[in-house]
Amino acid sequence: MRTTPRSAQSSGRPGSGAVRRRCGCRPAGRRPSRVGCSRRRWRSMILDTFATPAVWVLLEEAALHRAVGEPRVMVEQIRPMVRLMEASRVWVHVMPYRIGAYPPLQSMLTLMYFEDEPPIACSESSQVGRLHDFPTVVTRLQAIHDLALSDALSLTESLVPLRAIAEDYERHD
């Protein structure tokens, strides 16, 4: 992801209940939280307002095929992304299978740019996350991201697999 507002970032950390609920898992005997759903809706509304932050996503094609929840859940995740892309509210580039391994594949990388402060980067894996604010590290991570982005599908080309995969999930629902 290229840029994300701090207010739209998840407060859940790996292993926390918030992350388990967001992924559709919850401790036995616990019901889904309405608070978590309200927060997600609030964060998604940020992208529908006029003065929104720029969100630029490099999305691995495999993530679209890896079902998390029922097919209906996947459609509910992909369709709004397509709608936001068509409205030019977010920019999503799909990294196709044919590219194979690429450097950011090993973790999630978030690059954040601010009007009045230097950029920062956050790298996350399944077990650890790290905030990078040292300029040379941030510059190196930006270069890695930009190089990967050059191999990804264009915005227009990325809409094709997004729509096709959503339609495939709809047929299996």
N, C-alpha and C positions, 0 to 999 in steps of 0.2 A: 504494500500500500504506500502510496506516495505521500499523502498528507492526511491527517486525521485530527479533528478537534479534540481537545482534552475532554470536553463535556460529552463527547460521543464514545469515548473509550470505555471498555468494560471495567467495572470495579472488581470483577471476579478474578481470582488468581488461580493458576493450575492447582487442582486438588480441592478447591473450595466448593462449597455447596452451590454457589452461584454458577460456576462453570458446569457442574454436573447437571443442574436443572436446565441450563441453556442447551446442553447437548441432548436433552431428552431423558437423562438419567437422574434419578433422585434416590435418596436413602429410603429403605423400606419403611412403609407406614407414613410417609410424608406426602402431602398433596402439593400440586404445583402452586407456586406463589403468584398471586395477582400483582404484587409489587414488582416482580421481575418483568412481567408482561407490560406493565405500565411504563417502566423504564425503557424497555426496548421500543415501544411505540413513541415515546418522547424522543429518544435518540434518532429514530427514523424520521420524525417530523423535522429535525434539523436540516435534513437534505431537501425537504420540500419548501423551505423558506427562501426568500429572495437572496439574502446575504449569507450564503452558506460557505463553508470552507471547501476548498478544492479536494476532491477525493479521487485519487488515481490508483487503480488496483491492477496488479499483475497476478492473474489467477491461473493456477495450474489446471489444465484440462481434467486431470485425474480427480481433482477435488469436486468437480461437477458430477462425476460418475460415482463417487463414493457416497452412497446414500446414508444420511444421518437422519433416522426416523423413517416414517412412511413416505411413499411417493408424493402424497399431498403436501407434506412438510417441505420436500425439496422444491416442488412447484411454487410454494409460498415464499421460498427464499430466492429462486431464480427470476420469477416473473417481475417482482418489484425492481430487481437489479436491471432488467431489460428496460422497464419503463423509465427508470432514472437515466439510463444511458440514452434512450431515445429523446429525452427532454434535455440532454446535455447537462445533467446535474452531477453525474459521476462519469469517469472514464475507466472502462474495464478492458484490459487486454488479456486475452486467453493465451497461455503458453501451451502450444499443441504438443501432443505425445511425440511427434516425429523429431522434436528437438532433443529429446533424451534428457540426460542429467545436465543441470546448469547450476552455478554457484549458490543462488538464493534458495535452491530446492531444500537445503538442509535445515532451514528454519524460516520463521516469518520475520520480515524486515519492515519496519515502519519508519518512514522518513517524515519529519515534521518541520515545516518552515513557518516562521513567524515574521510579522512586520517589524517588530522592534527588538528582536533577539536573534542570535545566530541559530542556524538549524541544529537539530538533534536527531539521533537515530535510536531506535529500540530494536534489538534483535531478541527473538524468543524461540525457544525450542520446547519440547514436551516437558522438560524438567526445570528450565531456568530462563529467566529473562534478564536482559541487561540494557541499561540506558547509556548511550554514548554521547558525550558532549565535547570531546576533544576534537578540534577542527580537522586534523589530519585523518582521524578514524572516520569521522562523518563523511569527509570527502571521498575516502576509499570505498565506503559503503554505498555512497551515491553512484560512484563509477560502476560498481558491481551491479547495482540495480539498473542503471541506464544500459549497460551492455546486455543484460538479460532482456530488457524491454525491447531492444533492437531485434531480438529473435522472435518475439511474440507476434500474434496476429494484430492487424490494425483494428481500430475501433469498429469499423464496418464489418470486417471479417469476423470479429469476435462475436457479433450478434448472431451469426449463423449457428455456431455450436450451442450458444446459450438457448436460443429458441428451440432448436432441434432436441436438445436434452430435456428441456421443460416439457415439450410435447411428448417425448418418450415416457417421462414420468407420469404424465396425465393419462396416457393409454394404459399404464399398469396400475392405476389407482382404482 
